């Protein structure tokens, strides 16, 4: 890396290193032991959405683990990292549950669940949405995280920045690019900036094992939180 580029990105990398040193070694205890809110006044509140849950388990991994469970583990770790950075957070869910408020069928309950997520984001002042999901594909060779962004320039810039950092720090051989979340109900109906991260492929055995690993989850959260914080700060 050129010296001038290092100077520009030094704060980001320093932040990631601090997060890794302070959290990664804690492993599976991270979710319950690191949850300190720092008294920092910030303009934004981070809405953390663990995709699916309850009646909607999402995809199933190659070892039989529901996507909703992995999403929740990552989301809880992500909340802790954002707290370390001084951000106030709102969790869409903290347990394996759906948040629908009406509906007599599973289909109608899923629709209600999505509308509730949109409502929470739109009614939260200064909200920045970070939605956690996992990918699947019929061919198990496919792998790599991919970021989707809402339909505004701030979301696009934040998504592109996160995609670049995920590749550079976690998957240097990935060629994936960030994309517009066109067609995704949640992302199309929020009135605030937001990104949706497909953290990896549950159908790739090697990547699925990483996505279930507490240390890798924490590293992933470190990159996500550091990128969002750096973007909002600049």
N, C-alpha and C positions, 0 to 999 in steps of 0.2 A: 504494500500500500504506500502511495506517495505521502511525503511528510505533510503536505497541506491538507490532504484528505484525512489523515489521522487527527490533525488538530480540530477539524470540523466535527468528526464523529467521536472524539475522545470522551466527551461526557456520556454519550450513550453506552459505549463499551465499558466504561468505568461503572456505570449503573448496573449493567448486566453482570459484571464480575462480582460486585458487591452482593447482588441478589443471590448469585450462585454460591458464593462462599458462606453467606449467612443462612441459606435455606436448604440447598441441595443435599447436604450431608444428613439432614434431619430425616429424609426419606419419608416413610409412611406416616410419621408423626406430625408432619408439617401442617396438615389441615387443622389439627386441634391445638398445636403449641404456638403457632405464629399467627396471631390475630390481634395485633396492637394498632389502634388508630392513632395516627400522629396529628397533633394540633396544628394543621396547616390549612389556612383558608384558601380554598380553590373555587374557581368559577364553575367548574363542571362536576357532575355526579356521574359515576360510571354505572350503567345498568348492565349487569352480567346475566346473560340468558343461557342456562343449561338446556339445550334443545331437547324436545320431547319430554317424556316422563309420565308415570302413571299408566293410564290406558294406552298410551302411545310410547312403545319402547324404542321406536326408530328401527334402525338396521340391527342385524345380529352379526357379531364378529365370527371369524373362522374358528374360534374356540368356544363359541356359544354365549359370549357376553353381550348384553344389550347395549346399544349405543347410548341410550339414556343414562345408564350407570356411569359409563366413562365420561360422558359430558359433564355429569354432576361432580365427579371427582376433580376434574380439571377446573370447573367453575369455582369450586370451593377454594382450591389452591390459588386461583387467580385473584379471588377476593382478598386473600391474605397479602399477596404481593402488592396489590393496589393500596391496601391499608398501610403497608410499610412506606409507600411513596406519598402518603398523606391524603389520599383520595377518599371521599365518602362514596359508598357503594350501595346499590339496591340490587338484591338478588331476586330474580324472577321465581326461583324455587330453591329450597334447601334440602328437600327430601325427594324420594321417588314418587312424585305426585303430578297430576295434571292440575291446571288452574282454571278449568272451565267453570262457568257459573250457570249454564243452562244446557239443555239438550237431553233427549231421551234415547238417542242412539249414539254409538261410538263416533260415527261420522259427524253428527251435529255437535258432539262434545269437543271434538278436535277443532272444529271451526270456532266454537266459543273460546277454547283455549288460546288460539291464535289472536283472536280479537282482544282478549284480556292482556296478552303480552304487548300488543300495540297500544292499548290504553295506558298501561303502566309507563311505557316509554314516553308517550305524548303528554302525559300529565306530570312528568317529572321535570322541574326547571333545570336547565343546563345539562340535560341528559346526553350522554354518549353511549350508544348501544354497542356491546361486545357480545356476540352470540356464538356459542361453542357447539360445533357439530363434528361428525365424522363421516368419511366418505366410504363408498363401496363400489366395486365393479366386478363384472363377471370374470375378467382376466386378473388373476392374482398377482401378476407382475407389476401392476400399477401402484404407485406410491407417491408420497409427497403432500405437504400441506398446501392449501390454496385459499386465498382470501377473496371474498366477495364484498362489494361495497354498495351502500344506498345511493340513490340518484341525486347526489349533490357533489360539488367540487371538493368540499372538505373531506367527505367520506372517501372519495376517489383517491385523493392524495394520501390520506391515512392508510388506506388499503394497499396502495402501491408501495408505500414505505414499509409496511409490515411484511408484505410478500418478499421484498428484497432482503429484509433482515432475517426472516425465517430461513431463507435459502442460504444466506451467507453464514449464519451461525449454526444451523441445525442440519441442513441438507444441501451442501455445496454442489452436488451433482444434479439437483432438480432444475427442470426447465419450465416449471409451472409459472403462470402469470396471473396476476389479480384480474378479476372480471366484475362487471356490473351484475348486481343481484336481480336482474330483470326476471320477473316471473315468480319471485319468492315473496309470498304475501306479507310476511312480517317486514321485510326490508322495503317493500313498495309503499307501505302505509304509515311508516313512522315519519314524524315531522322533524326529527333531529338527526344529526350525523350518526352513522352506524356502520359496523363491519360484521361480517359473518365469516368465521374461520372453520373451514373443513380441515381439521388438524392432521388428518392422515387417512389411510385406507385400512379399514378393518378386515378387508379381504386379502391383504398382503401379510403373510405370517410374521415376517420380521418386523414390519411396522406396527402390526397389531400388538406384538409383545412390548414394543416401546411405549405405545399409547396406554398400556395398562401398568407401566412401570412408574412408581412414584417419583423417582429422581428425574426421569425424562419429562414427566408432567410438569414438574417444577421448573425445569429449564425452559420448557415451552411457555409457561406462564411468565417467566422472567422476560423473555423476548417480547411477548405480547404487551405486557404492562409497561416495560421500558420504552417500547416504540410509541405507544399511545401517549405516555407521559411526555416524552421528548417532543412529539408532534404538537401536543396541546401547549407546551411551554414556549414553542417557537412560532 
